[in-house]
Amino acid sequence: MFGRLKSLFKGPNGEDAKRIQLPPIVQAGQSHLDEWDIVGELGDGAFGKVEKAVHRADNRRIAAAKCITIEEGEELEDFLVEINILTACSHPNIVGLYACYYMDHKLSMLLEYCGGGAVDGIMIELEKPLTEPQIAYIARFTCEALAYLHEQNVIHRDLKAGNILLTSDAVVKLADFGVSAKLRDRAEKRGHFHRNAVL
């Protein structure tokens, strides 16, 4: 079934993308470069570059632009799941999603910019492990984010230091929902945890 849907993404201007009922936040037929200026590079993600972007109409709005090239035949399901989860979940310790764009086989996600960086990068920069109070601080707010997600029947499934970010004000933000799952009900959640425990 999903294979038939993927063929609808072949339109050069993104109009065909509308037929598969992309989330409302995705602006089909538009590029993020229509509204945002790229001012720097933040790194390379698993699926493409992550760049620092500033909104052209409001330079106080800063975002991390995650840009993915959609190859023909490539599964898009994970990206749509991530967008749907971030759109539905609002929590102080979960990275925000500002906007999405799809055009010319390119999907762009404008995410909340976290100037403090990822926890693993912080440890590398410090060249030493975090202290116990620092670990306790990060763990506390990460657990609050996870508790909220579980209330929404969402499982992150990729919890690691590289996916825990800090803002410039040291607010903890859980990020990268590319392999997360939205469960239908609590019974499915219990079954999922049980299967993982057995494995």
Order of alpha helices (4+ residues) and beta strands (2+ residues): alpha-beta-beta-beta-beta-alpha-beta-beta-beta-alpha-alpha-beta-beta-beta-beta-alpha
